Amino acid sequence: MSKEPLKVAVVGCGYVAQAGHIPVIVKCKNAKLVAVCDRNQEMAMSVAQNFKIDKYYTDSEQMLGREKPDVVHICTPIATHAPLAIQAMEAGCNVFVEKPLAITAGEADEMIAVSRKNEVKLTVMENWLFLPTVVKMKSLVTKGIIGD
């Protein structure tokens, strides 16, 4: 029995989305990138064309209502992470947020509460944690060689 691919949407069409998120999503066999969204219409349209994505939006609420994605990637400036993630989770979507999760611990707590209330997943992208340079820096800090 084959399972339908997850419907994925991306909010924010800048460099992080274009260089990281979108190329990976389009390669996933169990995911279909159904739409992108950016406040800048030209950017959203250009990204949709470049990656052969059927739909693009400038309004995330409209996109969520029409596309009903299973997963939403938030690739926007940090100040928008909490409101966009909360909006998506309240629409029943699982959310994958670029780092950092939020500006304040209070925003992060609210995001977690909304995730639990709506029984959806909330994940934050942290891809540098295990880079050799980061591991080395942590080691130097732990040894007291380069500060706190």
C-alpha positions in Angstrom: 0.0 0.0 0.0 1.5 3.3 -1.1 1.3 6.4 1.1 0.6 9.8 -0.3 3.6 12.1 -0.1 3.6 14.8 2.5 2.4 18.2 1.2 5.1 20.7 2.1 5.0 24.5 1.8 7.8 27.0 2.3 7.3 30.5 3.8 10.2 32.8 2.9 11.9 32.5 -0.5 15.3 34.0 0.2 18.7 32.4 0.1 18.2 29.9 2.9 15.1 28.5 1.3 16.6 28.5 -2.2 20.0 27.1 -1.3 18.9 24.7 1.5 15.3 23.8 2.1 13.7 23.8 -1.4 16.4 21.7 -3.2 16.2 19.0 -0.4 12.4 19.0 -0.4 12.1 18.5 -4.1 14.4 15.5 -4.0 12.4 13.8 -1.2 10.3 10.9 -2.6 7.8 11.1 0.3 7.3 14.9 0.0 5.7 17.2 -2.6 6.4 20.9 -2.5 3.0 22.3 -3.1 3.6 26.0 -2.7 6.0 28.8 -1.7 5.1 32.1 -0.1 6.9 35.3 0.2 5.7 38.9 0.9 7.7 39.9 -2.2 5.5 38.7 -5.1 8.4 38.8 -7.7 10.5 36.7 -5.4 7.8 34.1 -4.8 7.0 33.9 -8.5 10.6 33.6 -9.5 11.3 30.8 -7.0 8.2 28.9 -8.0 9.3 29.1 -11.7 12.9 28.2 -11.0 12.0 25.1 -8.9 8.9 24.2 -11.0 6.5 24.7 -8.1 2.9 24.9 -9.2 1.7 27.7 -6.8 3.1 30.7 -5.0 1.5 33.2 -2.6 2.3 36.5 -0.9 -0.1 35.7 2.0 0.7 32.8 4.3 -2.8 32.6 5.7 -4.3 32.3 2.2 -1.7 29.6 1.3 -2.5 27.6 4.4 -6.2 27.7 3.8 -6.0 26.7 0.1 -3.1 24.2 0.1 -3.6 22.6 3.5 0.0 21.5 3.8 1.1 18.8 6.2 4.4 20.5 6.8 5.5 24.2 6.6 9.1 25.3 6.5 9.6 28.8 8.0 12.6 30.5 6.3 11.9 34.1 7.2 13.6 36.7 9.4 13.7 35.7 13.1 11.2 38.3 14.2 8.5 36.5 12.1 9.3 32.9 13.2 6.8 32.8 16.2 3.8 34.4 14.5 4.2 32.4 11.3 4.8 29.1 13.1 1.9 29.7 15.4 -0.3 30.5 12.4 0.7 27.3 10.6 0.3 25.1 13.7 -3.1 26.6 14.4 -4.0 25.5 10.9 -3.0 22.0 11.8 0.5 21.9 10.1 3.7 20.5 11.4 6.4 23.2 11.4 10.1 23.2 10.6 11.6 26.6 11.6 15.0 28.0 10.7 17.3 28.8 13.6 17.0 30.4 16.0 13.5 29.2 17.0 12.4 32.6 18.3 13.6 35.9 19.6 12.7 35.3 23.3 12.2 32.3 25.5 8.6 33.5 26.0 7.9 33.2 22.2 9.5 29.8 22.2 7.3 28.7 25.1 4.2 29.9 23.3 5.2 28.1 20.1 5.7 24.9 22.1 2.4 25.3 23.8 0.6 25.8 20.5 2.3 22.7 19.1 1.1 20.6 22.0 -2.4 22.1 21.9 -2.8 21.3 18.2 -0.9 18.0 18.4 1.6 18.9 15.7 5.3 18.8 15.5 7.6 21.8 15.9 11.2 21.4 14.9 14.0 23.9 14.7 16.8 23.6 12.2 20.3 23.5 13.8 22.7 22.3 11.2 26.0 23.7 12.5 26.0 21.9 15.8 28.2 19.0 14.6 30.4 20.8 12.1 34.1 20.0 12.8 34.9 23.7 13.3 32.0 24.1 15.8 33.1 20.9 17.7 36.7 22.2 17.8 35.6 25.6 19.1 33.4 24.0 21.8 36.4 21.9 22.8 38.6 25.0 23.1 36.0 26.9 25.1 35.5 23.8 27.4 39.3 23.7 28.0 39.3 27.5 28.8 41.6 28.3 25.9 39.3 30.8 24.0 36.9 32.2 26.6 33.3 31.5 27.5 
